[in-house]
Amino acid sequence: MVCEKCGNPIKDEDRFCTYCGEPVSKVNQETQQRNLNLDEKWWTRFSKVLNITLYIPLLIIIYIVWSLNSTTLVGSLFGEYEYKNTYGKAFWYSFIVVLIYVAIMRIARKLLNNNF
């Protein structure tokens, strides 16, 4: 809590500011607590939306990795070419991409939470 007159911090149980002697009203305490709760709710909502939107590029990345690795053009010495399905390879590459992306997002989230 902060004193309205001088701006110095006040303990919740104090009735007067220890710096300027201004009496602390109960209404002031409740208003400051409500404003603090609104700020926390806003930040919590924003961080949830941000976390969801940061995972949207993962869908595009998985699609690209899967499409590049799901089929392979195989040719022979006689000029015959055919497509060979390599879904197992595509699955594991996509799985590794998901693991790396999630790890990077968690590290970034921890760094952001430590800075704020």
C-alpha positions in Angstrom: 0.0 0.0 0.0 1.1 3.6 -0.7 0.4 6.9 1.1 -1.8 9.2 -0.9 0.0 12.3 0.3 3.8 11.4 0.1 3.8 8.2 -2.0 5.9 6.2 0.5 5.0 2.6 1.2 2.8 1.8 4.2 2.2 -1.5 5.9 -1.3 -2.8 5.8 -1.8 -2.7 9.5 -0.7 1.0 9.9 -3.3 3.7 10.6 -0.9 6.6 9.9 1.9 7.1 7.4 5.2 6.6 9.1 6.9 9.3 7.0 4.4 12.2 6.9 1.8 11.3 9.5 -1.2 11.3 7.2 -4.1 9.1 8.4 -4.7 6.1 6.3 -8.4 5.4 5.5 -9.8 2.0 5.1 -11.5 3.0 1.8 -8.1 3.9 0.4 -6.7 0.4 1.3 -9.6 -1.4 -0.3 -9.3 0.7 -3.5 -5.6 0.1 -3.8 -6.2 -3.7 -3.3 -8.9 -3.7 -5.9 -6.7 -1.9 -8.4 -3.8 -4.3 -7.7 -6.2 -7.3 -8.3 -7.4 -5.8 -11.6 -3.8 -5.3 -12.8 -3.0 -8.9 -11.9 -6.1 -10.2 -13.7 -5.2 -8.2 -16.8 -1.7 -9.6 -16.9 -2.9 -13.1 -16.3 -5.4 -12.9 -19.2 -2.8 -11.3 -21.5 -0.3 -14.0 -20.7 -2.8 -16.8 -21.4 -3.7 -15.3 -24.8 0.0 -14.8 -25.6 0.8 -18.4 -24.7 -2.0 -19.7 -27.0 -1.0 -17.4 -29.9 2.7 -18.5 -29.7 1.7 -22.1 -30.4 -0.1 -21.2 -33.7 3.1 -21.2 -35.7 3.8 -24.7 -34.5 0.9 -25.9 -36.6 2.4 -24.4 -39.7 5.9 -25.7 -38.9 4.5 -29.2 -38.4 2.7 -29.1 -41.7 5.9 -28.0 -43.5 8.1 -30.7 -41.8 5.5 -33.4 -42.5 5.0 -32.4 -46.2 8.8 -32.3 -46.8 9.4 -35.7 -45.2 6.3 -37.8 -45.9 7.2 -38.8 -49.5 10.5 -39.3 -51.2 11.2 -39.5 -54.9 13.2 -42.7 -55.6 14.8 -43.3 -58.9 16.5 -46.3 -60.5 19.3 -46.6 -62.9 16.9 -47.0 -65.8 15.2 -43.7 -65.4 12.1 -45.0 -63.6 11.0 -42.8 -60.7 8.4 -43.4 -58.0 7.3 -41.9 -54.8 8.0 -43.8 -51.7 5.9 -43.1 -48.5 8.1 -42.3 -45.5 5.5 -41.5 -42.9 7.6 -43.0 -40.1 10.4 -40.6 -40.8 7.9 -37.7 -41.1 6.3 -38.6 -37.8 9.6 -38.6 -35.9 10.8 -35.4 -37.5 7.5 -33.7 -36.6 7.7 -35.1 -33.1 11.2 -33.8 -32.6 10.1 -30.4 -33.9 7.2 -30.3 -31.4 9.6 -31.2 -28.5 12.1 -28.5 -29.5 9.4 -25.9 -30.0 7.7 -26.6 -26.6 11.1 -26.6 -24.9 11.9 -23.2 -26.4 8.5 -21.8 -25.4 8.8 -23.0 -21.8 12.3 -21.5 -21.5 11.1 -18.2 -22.9 8.1 -18.2 -20.5 10.4 -18.8 -17.5 12.7 -16.0 -18.6 9.7 -13.6 -19.1 8.2 -14.6 -15.7 11.6 -14.0 -13.9 11.9 -10.5 -15.5 8.5 -9.3 -14.6 
